Amino acid sequence: MKNKKYSIERMRKAIGRSTVETDKFTQGTIWPIHPSYLASILSAPFAKDFYQDFQTIKGKIGLKNTSRLFGHPSVLWLMIMRTMPGLKIIGLGKRERIKIAKNILKMIGFLMEGNIYCEDGKNFIWSKEKTGEVVQNEMDNIQNNNHAVLLGRLHANLINFSQSIFWVTNCAHREIHGPYPSIWRNKKTNLIIREYFLLNPQAFDLKLKNFPIESISSYCLYKPEVKFNFAVLNDYSSNLPLNENLVAVGGKVKYKGKEVKFNDSDFLNRLCKLLEKENQRTSLAVNKLSEKEKAIGLIFRSYYLIRNIKKQLNKTWLPPKILIEKVKKDGVKKTLSMKGSRKEKAQRFLDLYDPRIDWPKK
C-alpha cells in the first residue's frame, strides 16, 4: 500500500490553499519584484544546484539530519516552489521529480508535530511538552488594553520588516504556528507562537550591522472562542479580532546579543519604534533600486535559502557570478502568463509546482 502521508496531490492542494485561494503570487504585482520575472534566468541553475547538493548531503548525513539544516517547515515549502519548475526545465524525469518532492515532504514531517499540509487548519510544529513549558513559565497577564494594542502593532511591524529584508522569501525566515490548546490559570486558551529568526542579516546590503534586534519569539494566549485557520507558508486567519481576545502574553527578543523578555509595555513600545524606523529606511532603499538591482537582490535571497547546505559542503552560498552578469546584460521579463480566468491562472500556477506535470500548457 502506498504511503498517502507524502502525497503529491495533497501537496498541490496545500500550496493552492496558501497561494491561489488568497491570490498570492497569481496576482500581477508582488513587492518589490514578482519572482516570475526571474524564472527564465534563475529557475534552472538554482534547481540544478540544489538537486546536486541535496543528493550529496542526503547521502552523507541522511534525510533527517538534512532537514535540520533547513531549520523549520516553511523554508522547505518554499523550496518546493523554488525548485520544481527548474527541475522540469533541466530535464529531470517525472519519477525523480516526484521522489525529490516526497523527500522534501518527509523533511517537513521531521520538523512538525501535526498534519504537514495543515489540512485540519492547524500548524503544529512544537510538541505538547514544549508548548506546556511556555504556558507554565513564560506567560503574564495582559496589563491593559494598550498592552494588547502594542502586541498587535509589534506583530504587524515584524511582518512588514521581515518582508522589507527578505522580500518574497520572507515566509522562510519566520514561523507562525498553533493554535495549541492550553490551560492557563484553570482556563481554556489557544496558544499562538510567532517566531522571527533573523532580523539583522549581514548577507544583503541593507546596513543592518548595528540594528540591535536579532530575533523575536512571541507567545500569545487567546480566548477559546477565537477560531484560527492555518495554511502552509505561515498563512492564517481568525474569526474574531485578536487584540480584543488576548488573555496572556510572553516573549523573548535577542537584543544587543542578550536574550530579554518583553512582557513590559515600555519595552514593547521601544521595540515597535525601532522596527518602524528601520522598516521605513529599508523599504525606501529597496524602492530606489532599479529593476535589474531588484532582480539581483532576489537571486541572492533565493540562494540564501540553501546557505546551510552549502556551508555543510564547504561551499559558498553566494550565487554564481554568471547569473548576476546575465541580469545586468539582459534584464528581466515576465514568464508566467497572467492572462485568462481566475481558474485558468490558478491551474497554470499550480501545474508549475506539480512534479507529475512536465510543463504547464500555455
Secondary structure, DSSP 4 states (H G I P E B T S, - for coil): ---TTS-HHHHHHHHHHHTGGGTTTTSS--SS--GGGGHHHHHHHHHHHHHHHHHHHHHHHHHHHHHHHH-SHHHHHHHHHHHHHHHHHTT--HHHHHHHHHHHHHHHHHT-SS-TT-TTS-B--S-HHHHHHHHHHT-EE--SHHHHHHHHHHHHHHHHHHHHHHGGGGGGGEEEEEEEEEEETTEEEEEEEEEE--SS-SSSSS--TT--EEEEEEEEEE-TT--EEE-STT-EEESS-SGGGEEEEEEEEEETTEEEE--SHHHHHHHHHHHHHHHHHHHHHHHTS-HHHHHHHHHHHHHHTTHHHHHHTT---SPPHHHHHHHHHH-----S---S-HHHHHHHHHHHH-TTSSS---
